[in-house]
Structure formats: C-alpha cells, structure tokens
C-alpha cells in the first residue's frame, strides 16, 4: 500500500466523481482508476460503488476511510513533531 493510493482514495471519496478528482489531482482519469483498482485488489474488497459518472463509498470503503484519514493525521503529527 502506498501513500499515493491513500491520497487518491481519500480525494475520490470526498469528491465522489472520477473526472473531477483526476483534474484536481492533476492526473489522468485512467491513472486514477488504475491506482484505485490496485488498492482495491490489495485490500481484496471494492472500495467504491460506481453509479454512472458518480461513485459512492462501499461499506468497505466507509470502514477503510477512517483508517486512511488517521494515517495522514499521524504523519502530519509526526512532521510537526520534527
């Protein structure tokens, strides 16, 4: 699992739109989708439910989001401590 995957996941979870998320992250839509698919494969569960152009978090995604947010918060706390 990579921090980039977590960053993409959290941004996509917040915006719930692949194209808008890709634009905001300055990456291509296929790159974003591939990164999310890789994370889902690693976790062994779908993190999103696709609904046309929009997506919503799956129950697995809802559960995982809290841990991803905590990871970034811990890293930020560590950065400030240094």
C-alpha positions in Angstrom: 0.0 0.0 0.0 1.4 3.4 -1.0 0.6 6.9 0.3 -0.3 8.0 -3.2 -3.0 5.3 -3.3 -4.4 6.6 0.0 -4.3 10.2 -1.1 -6.2 9.3 -4.3 -8.7 7.2 -2.3 -9.4 10.0 0.1 -9.8 12.6 -2.6 -12.1 10.4 -4.6 -14.1 9.5 -1.5 -14.6 13.2 -0.8 -15.5 14.3 -4.4 -17.3 11.2 -5.5 -16.5 11.9 -9.1 -13.6 10.3 -11.0 -13.1 13.1 -13.6 -13.3 15.9 -11.1 -10.9 14.1 -8.8 -8.4 13.4 -11.6 -8.4 17.0 -12.6 -7.9 18.2 -9.0 -5.0 15.7 -8.5 -3.5 16.7 -12.0 -3.5 13.1 -13.1 -5.2 11.3 -16.0 -8.5 9.6 -15.3 -7.1 6.1 -16.3 -4.2 6.6 -14.0 -6.5 7.5 -11.1 -8.8 4.5 -11.9 -5.8 2.1 -12.1 -4.4 3.3 -8.8 -7.8 2.8 -7.1 -8.2 -0.7 -8.7 -4.7 -1.6 -7.4 -5.6 -0.6 -3.9 -8.9 -2.5 -4.1 -7.0 -5.6 -5.3 -4.5 -5.3 -2.5 -7.3 -5.0 0.1 -9.4 -7.7 -1.5 -12.6 -5.6 -1.5 -14.3 -2.9 -3.6 -14.0 0.5 -2.0 -16.5 2.2 -4.3 -19.8 1.5 -5.9 -20.0 3.0 -9.4 -23.2 4.8 -10.3 -22.8 6.2 -13.8 -20.4 9.1 -13.7 -20.6 9.3 -9.9 -19.3 6.9 -7.3 -20.1 6.3 -3.6 -18.1 4.5 -1.0 -19.0 0.9 -0.5 -19.4 -0.4 3.1 -15.7 -1.5 2.8 -14.7 2.0 1.6 -16.6 3.6 4.5 -14.7 1.4 7.0 -11.3 2.0 5.3 -11.7 5.8 5.0 -11.4 6.3 8.8 -8.1 4.5 8.9 -6.7 6.3 5.8 -7.6 9.6 7.4 -5.9 8.6 10.7 -2.8 7.6 8.8 -2.4 11.0 7.2 -3.2 12.7 10.6 -0.4 10.6 12.2 2.0 11.5 9.5 1.2 15.2 9.9 1.6 15.0 13.7 5.0 13.3 13.1 6.0 16.0 10.7 5.1 18.8 13.2 7.0 17.0 15.9 10.2 17.0 13.8 
